[in-house]
Amino acid sequence: MGKINFSIFKLMNYSKLLALCLFATIWAFAQFPWDASSSEEASDTGSSETSPSYSEPEPSPQPSPRSGPKKPAPSKESGEKAIFDQVRGHAYNPYSTVGAATTVEDLISTPSDINGKKFFYVSPTDRLGYTAFDMLGGSAMLGLDNSALGSPAALIFGYATSGFGMALNYSVSKVWVSDGDYSDRTTSPGDNIGVYFSLPLGSGALYANANWLTYEQSTSVNYDGNESSESYSTIEANVGLADKLGALDFDAYLNVIRTGGTRVNNDGDKSVDDSTYLGLALNLDFGYAALQSSAARVIVGFNNRFVMISYDAIDVSERNAYKIMALVISPNILAEVSLFDNWLAFAGAAHALDVVIDDRDRDNDDDSRLSVMHTPGTAAFAGIRYQKTNWALEGLIATSMFNNPFGGFNGSAMFAEVGGFIYF
């Protein structure tokens, strides 16, 4: 780094110096070589799924497929107070508070929001980049991202007009081998295909999406006409409606997930492993602008899920099929305030309350179990954004949380995210 011109500090008031120090601290966290376990947890905020290879998950909050309709926030022209409602990056709204500003991730799950957007975004901590631009009478978005499991890279393309939006996420990791009478196909973890569609509807949107992901190595073998396969994958779909009623934003959607390991031998006999289940969840998320002025706002959110999970019977262990039902209530808050010209601070917190009914055979006893439990700790984050006329930098420091469909929070690991925009 070059020498610092200390005369600059004489021209800055103490509040600007404080904000600059906070942003420098965020950058330092981003460059620190955290251990592997912390890095994996940190990556969860930037992805929509993690490996579902667990045996008895208890339902907990899943980030919404979108963060809800975006109402315009009070703002002034660039060069005065910071603007609240421009497209934001991965450092903003990690706990999916409904009614917050649109993020780059929202543009994938609700691609009709791409229409009219023109920007460049890059995040070195998340190893990704996006750009949106005019094309063929509408708007297109190109994303260079990573698989939901963070291993293979992913190509994302979206297109929108004033009447619809669609997007494709493609991340491939396959190997084909053929030798005479023998052939096989190997699919590595992170092989992922997602399709997204949405229609603008009033001030919100009607949306649907589907995603297929392998979470362990899967194979398909053909030897002299004898076929066998082993597959570990998750297939998930969402359909929903997001809109607003006055100061209340809402996102209502249905989630269906099928996940687990499936094996087929040469005789065509099929079996599944003990983590295989079918899940159905009804989600109703709210966000209320509780406090709002020309320089600050506070959104109080409640993300709610009613979950039913049906585990398959396992012949080998003589396990009967059984079900888990749960109600998951996740309160969350998001606040942002304009500190002074070009500076915006934002922060938030979230946790969840799980009410789980588990009915199964345990040691030949047919028993039921009811548990009411808060997640182990509250997750929280704080960030800052510096914005000029056509560019912005933003970053956060946060405690991490898992976002797999039925996982839980982990408020012990620290991570940081930094990203930057150029707007057109």
C-alpha positions in Angstrom: 0.0 0.0 0.0 1.1 3.5 -0.7 1.8 6.2 1.9 -1.3 7.7 3.6 -1.8 11.4 3.1 -2.6 12.5 6.7 -3.9 15.9 5.5 -7.0 14.0 4.4 -7.9 13.1 8.0 -7.9 16.7 8.9 -10.7 17.3 6.5 -12.8 14.4 7.7 -15.0 14.7 10.8 -14.9 12.0 13.4 -18.1 10.3 12.2 -16.6 9.7 8.7 -13.4 8.4 10.2 -15.5 5.9 12.4 -17.3 4.6 9.3 -14.1 4.2 7.4 -12.6 2.2 10.2 -15.6 -0.1 10.3 -15.4 -0.8 6.6 -11.6 -1.5 7.0 -12.4 -3.9 9.8 -14.9 -5.7 7.5 -12.3 -6.0 4.8 -9.8 -7.4 7.3 -12.2 -10.1 8.4 -12.8 -11.0 4.8 -9.0 -11.6 4.2 -8.4 -13.6 7.4 -7.8 -17.4 6.6 -10.6 -18.9 8.7 -10.5 -22.6 9.4 -12.3 -25.0 7.0 -15.4 -25.5 9.2 -16.0 -21.8 9.6 -15.6 -21.3 5.8 -18.2 -23.9 5.0 -20.7 -22.3 7.4 -19.9 -18.9 6.0 -20.7 -20.0 2.5 -24.2 -20.9 3.5 -25.4 -17.3 3.4 -24.6 -17.1 -0.3 -26.3 -20.3 -1.3 -29.8 -21.6 -1.2 -29.0 -25.2 -0.1 -26.5 -27.3 1.7 -26.0 -31.1 1.8 -29.1 -32.8 3.1 -27.2 -35.9 4.2 -28.4 -36.1 7.8 -30.6 -38.7 9.4 -33.0 -36.9 11.6 -33.2 -33.2 10.8 -35.4 -30.9 12.9 -37.1 -28.3 10.8 -35.8 -24.7 11.0 -35.9 -21.6 9.0 -35.2 -21.6 5.3 -34.6 -18.4 3.5 -37.5 -17.4 1.3 -37.2 -18.1 -2.4 -37.5 -14.3 -2.6 -37.3 -11.5 -0.1 -40.8 -10.1 -1.0 -42.0 -7.2 -3.1 -39.8 -4.2 -3.0 -41.6 -0.9 -2.0 -39.7 2.3 -2.8 -38.0 3.7 0.3 -37.6 7.4 1.0 -34.5 8.6 -0.8 -32.7 11.6 -2.1 -30.6 12.2 -5.2 -27.1 10.7 -5.3 -24.5 13.0 -3.6 -26.8 13.7 -0.7 -28.1 11.0 1.6 -27.5 7.3 0.7 -30.2 5.6 -1.4 -32.1 2.7 0.2 -33.6 0.9 -2.8 -30.9 0.2 -5.4 -29.9 -3.4 -6.1 -27.9 -4.8 -3.3 -25.3 -7.6 -2.9 -24.8 -10.7 -0.8 -23.7 -8.6 2.2 -27.3 -7.3 2.6 -30.3 -9.0 4.2 -28.7 -12.5 4.9 -31.7 -13.6 7.0 -34.3 -13.0 4.2 -36.3 -10.2 5.9 -39.4 -9.6 3.6 -39.8 -6.1 2.3 -36.1 -5.2 2.2 -34.3 -3.8 -0.9 -33.8 -6.2 -3.9 -30.6 -8.2 -3.9 -28.8 -10.0 -6.7 -30.1 -13.3 -5.3 -33.7 -12.0 -5.5 -33.1 -11.4 -9.3 -32.5 -15.1 -9.8 -35.5 -16.4 -7.8 -37.8 -13.7 -9.2 -36.3 -13.0 -12.6 -39.1 -10.5 -13.7 -37.3 -8.0 -11.4 -34.3 -8.1 -13.8 -36.3 -5.9 -16.2 -34.8 -2.4 -16.3 -31.7 -3.3 -14.3 -28.3 -2.2 -15.5 -25.3 -2.9 -13.2 -22.1 -4.8 -12.6 -21.5 -6.6 -9.3 -18.5 -8.6 -8.0 -17.8 -10.2 -4.6 -14.3 -11.4 -4.1 -15.2 -13.1 -0.8 -18.0 -15.1 -2.4 -16.1 -15.6 -5.6 -18.8 -14.5 -8.0 -19.7 -11.7 -10.4 -23.0 -10.5 -12.1 -24.0 -8.0 -14.8 -27.4 -6.9 -16.1 -27.9 -5.0 -19.3 -30.4 -4.2 -22.1 -31.0 -6.9 -24.7 -33.6 -7.7 -27.4 -36.2 -5.2 -26.1 -35.8 -6.4 -22.5 -33.1 -6.9 -19.9 -30.6 -9.8 -19.5 -28.5 -10.9 -16.6 -25.3 -13.0 -16.7 -23.9 -14.5 -13.5 -20.6 -16.3 -12.9 -21.3 -18.0 -9.7 -20.8 -21.3 -7.9 -22.8 -24.4 -7.2 -25.0 -24.5 -4.1 -22.4 -26.8 -2.6 -19.6 -24.4 -3.6 -17.5 -26.8 -5.6 -18.1 -26.6 -9.4 -18.7 -23.2 -10.9 -22.2 -22.2 -12.1 -23.3 -20.2 -15.1 -26.5 -18.2 -14.6 -28.5 -16.5 -17.3 -31.7 -14.5 -16.9 -34.0 -12.5 -19.2 -37.0 -10.3 -18.4 -39.4 -8.0 -20.1 -42.2 -5.9 -18.6 -44.4 -9.0 -18.8 -42.3 -12.0 -17.5 -38.9 -13.1 -16.3 -37.0 -16.4 -16.5 -33.6 -17.6 -15.4 -31.4 -20.7 -15.6 -28.7 -21.9 -13.2 -26.4 -24.6 -14.6 -23.5 -26.2 -12.8 -22.2 -29.5 -14.3 -19.7 -32.0 -12.9 -20.0 -35.3 -14.8 -17.6 -37.9 -16.3 -18.5 -40.5 -18.9 -16.3 -43.6 -19.5 -16.9 -46.2 -22.2 -14.8 -49.3 -22.9 -16.3 -51.9 -25.1 -19.1 -53.6 -23.2 -18.6 -51.4 -20.2 -19.8 -47.8 -19.7 -20.4 -45.6 -16.7 -21.4 -42.1 -15.7 -20.1 -40.4 -12.5 -21.8 -37.3 -11.2 -19.9 -35.4 -8.5 -21.4 -33.4 -5.6 -22.6 -30.0 -6.7 -24.0 -31.0 -10.1 -26.9 -28.6 -10.2 -29.7 -27.4 -12.6 -32.2 -24.8 -11.6 -35.0 -23.1 -13.6 -36.9 -20.0 -12.4 -39.9 -18.1 -13.8 -42.0 -15.2 -12.5 -44.7 -12.8 -13.6 -45.2 -9.2 -12.3 -48.5 -9.0 -10.5 -49.5 -5.6 -9.1 -46.7 -4.4 -6.8 -45.4 -8.0 -6.3 -44.9 -11.1 -8.4 -46.2 -14.7 -9.0 -43.2 -17.0 -9.2 -42.2 -20.7 -9.5 -38.9 -22.5 -9.6 -37.4 -26.0 -9.5 -33.9 -27.2 -8.7 -32.0 -30.5 -8.9 -28.8 -31.0 -6.9 -26.5 -34.0 -6.2 -25.0 -33.8 -2.7 -22.8 -37.0 -2.9 -21.1 -38.8 -5.7 -23.6 -40.7 -7.9 -22.9 -43.4 -10.5 -24.7 -45.2 -13.3 -23.0 -48.4 -14.7 -23.9 -50.5 -17.7 -21.8 -53.7 -18.0 -22.7 -56.1 -20.8 -26.4 -55.1 -20.6 -26.5 -55.2 -16.8 -27.4 -51.8 -15.4 -27.0 -50.5 -11.8 -27.0 -47.1 -10.3 -26.5 -45.1 -7.1 -27.9 -41.6 -6.8 -27.8 -39.0 -4.0 -29.8 -36.0 -5.0 -32.3 -33.4 -3.9 -35.2 -32.3 -6.1 -37.0 -29.2 -4.8 -39.7 -26.9 -6.2 -41.4 -23.7 -5.0 -44.4 -21.8 -6.2 -45.6 -18.6 -4.5 -47.0 -15.1 -4.5 -45.3 -12.0 -3.0 -47.0 -8.6 -2.7 -47.7 -5.9 -0.1 -50.7 -4.4 1.8 -49.8 -0.9 2.9 -46.8 -1.1 5.1 -47.0 -4.9 5.4 -45.1 -7.1 2.8 -45.8 -10.8 2.5 -44.5 -13.8 0.7 -46.6 -17.0 0.6 -45.2 -20.1 -1.1 -45.4 -23.8 -1.2 -42.2 -25.8 -1.0 -41.8 -29.5 -2.0 -38.6 -31.4 -1.6 -37.5 -35.0 -2.3 -34.1 -36.0 -1.1 -32.0 -39.0 -0.2 -29.9 -41.9 -1.6 -31.3 -44.4 -4.1 -29.7 -47.7 -5.3 -30.7 -50.0 -8.1 -28.8 -53.3 -8.5 -28.3 -55.4 -11.7 -31.6 -57.3 -11.0 -33.6 -54.0 -10.9 -34.1 -54.1 -7.2 -34.4 -50.6 -5.7 -33.6 -49.5 -2.2 -33.1 -46.2 -0.4 -30.9 -45.1 2.5 -32.2 -43.9 5.9 -32.0 -40.2 5.0 -34.5 -40.4 2.2 -37.7 -38.4 2.7 -40.4 -36.4 1.1 -41.0 -32.9 2.5 -43.9 -30.5 2.1 -43.9 -27.0 3.6 -46.3 -24.1 3.6 -44.6 -20.8 4.1 -46.0 -17.4 5.0 -43.4 -14.7 5.6 -44.2 -11.1 6.7 -42.3 -7.9 6.8 -43.6 -4.7 8.5 -42.0 -1.3 8.1 -42.3 -0.5 11.8 -40.2 2.6 11.7 -39.4 4.8 8.7 -38.1 8.3 8.0 -36.2 10.0 5.3 -32.9 8.8 6.8 -33.7 5.4 8.4 -36.0 2.5 8.5 -36.6 -0.6 10.6 -38.4 -3.7 9.2 -39.8 -6.3 11.6 -40.2 -9.7 10.0 -41.7 -13.1 10.8 -40.8 -16.0 8.5 -43.2 -18.9 9.3 -43.2 -22.5 8.0 -45.5 -25.5 8.6 -43.5 -28.6 7.6 -44.4 -32.2 7.1 -41.6 -34.8 6.5 -42.3 -38.4 5.5 -39.3 -40.7 5.8 -39.2 -43.9 3.7 -39.3 -47.3 5.2 -36.0 -49.2 5.2 -36.1 -52.9 4.6 -32.6 -53.6 5.8 -33.1 -52.1 9.2 -36.8 -53.0 9.3 -37.6 -49.4 9.9 -41.2 -48.4 9.2 -42.0 -45.2 7.4 -42.6 -42.4 9.8 -43.5 -38.7 9.8 -42.3 -35.5 11.4 -44.5 -32.4 11.6 -43.2 -29.0 12.7 -44.1 -25.3 13.0 -41.1 -23.0 12.6 -41.4 -19.4 13.5 -38.4 -17.2 12.7 -38.6 -13.6 13.9 -36.1 -11.3 12.3 -35.3 -7.6 12.1 -33.5 -5.4 9.6 -32.5 -1.8 10.1 -30.6 0.7 7.9 -29.7 4.3 8.5 -28.1 7.0 6.5 -25.1 8.2 8.5 -24.1 11.2 6.4 -23.4 11.9 2.7 -22.8 8.6 0.8 -22.7 6.3 3.9 -25.4 3.8 4.8 -25.2 1.4 7.7 -27.4 -1.7 8.0 -27.8 -4.5 10.6 -30.1 -7.2 11.6 -30.7 -10.3 13.7 -32.7 -13.6 13.5 -33.4 -16.8 15.3 -36.2 -19.5 15.2 -38.6 -21.3 17.4 -39.2 -25.0 16.4 -42.3 -26.9 17.5 -41.7 -30.5 16.4 -44.0 -33.6 16.6 -42.1 -36.8 16.0 -44.1 -40.0 15.8 -42.2 -43.2 15.1 -41.2 -46.7 16.3 -38.2 -46.6 18.8 -36.9 -49.9 20.0 -40.2 -51.6 19.1 -42.1 -49.0 21.0 -44.6 -46.8 19.1 -44.0 -43.5 20.8 -44.5 -39.8 20.1 -42.3 -36.9 21.0 -43.1 -33.2 21.2 -40.3 -30.7 21.4 -40.4 -26.9 21.6 -37.0 -25.4 21.2 -35.3 -22.2 20.2 -32.3 -22.4 17.9 -28.9 -22.4 19.8 -28.3 -18.7 19.7 -29.4 -15.6 17.7 -27.6 -14.9 14.5 -26.8 -11.2 13.8 -24.9 -9.1 11.3 -23.8 -5.5 10.8 -22.7 -3.9 7.6 -21.9 -0.6 5.9 -22.3 0.7 2.4 -20.4 3.6 0.7 -22.2 4.9 -2.5 -21.4 7.5 -5.0 -23.3 8.5 -8.1 -22.7 5.3 -10.1 -20.8 2.9 -7.8 -21.0 1.4 -4.4 -19.1 -0.8 -1.9 -20.7 -2.8 0.8 -19.6 -5.4 3.4 -20.7 -7.1 6.6 -19.5 -8.9 9.6 -21.9 -11.6 10.9 -22.4 -14.8 12.8 -23.2 -17.6 10.4 -26.3 -19.7 10.0 -27.2 -22.8 7.9 -29.8 -22.4 5.2 -30.6 -26.0 4.3 -34.3 -26.7 4.2 -34.5 -28.3 7.6 -31.2 -27.3 9.3 -30.6 -24.8 12.1 -28.8 -21.7 13.0 -25.2 -21.7 14.2 -24.3 -18.4 15.9 -20.7 -19.3 16.9 -18.7 -18.8 13.7 -17.8 -15.4 12.3 -17.5 -14.5 8.7 -17.4 -11.5 6.4 -18.6 -10.6 3.0 -17.5 -7.7 0.7 -18.9 -6.7 -2.7 -19.0 -3.8 -5.1 -21.4 -2.3 -7.7 -21.2 -0.2 -10.8 -24.6 1.2 -11.7 -25.6 2.5 -15.2 
